Amino acid sequence: MSPGLMKMWVSFVAIALMFIAVFTIMISRDKLKGVLKVIVSAFAYLCMITAGLIIFIVVFSGPVPE
């Protein structure tokens, strides 16, 4: 697999993590209470931070050589 294609798949994983984070935050704010709300929110923010770091690395690693 070429390096450019690998970067594309890694960025798709980051995008999926962002969607997971958004939906879990929405669920934790609307449907959950107590300790479960804190756990789900912490998981969501962890997903968002991980996705942000992945996107940062992908973007600033520069173009791939041909």
MOZIPE-V670771 format. One record per helix or strand of 2 or more residues. SS is the DSSP state (h for helix, s for strand). FROM is the first residue (numbers start at 1). TO is the last residue. If there is no record, write none. Layout:
ss:from:to
SS:FROM:TO
SS:FROM:TO
//
This chain:
ss:from:to
h:3:30
h:35:60
//
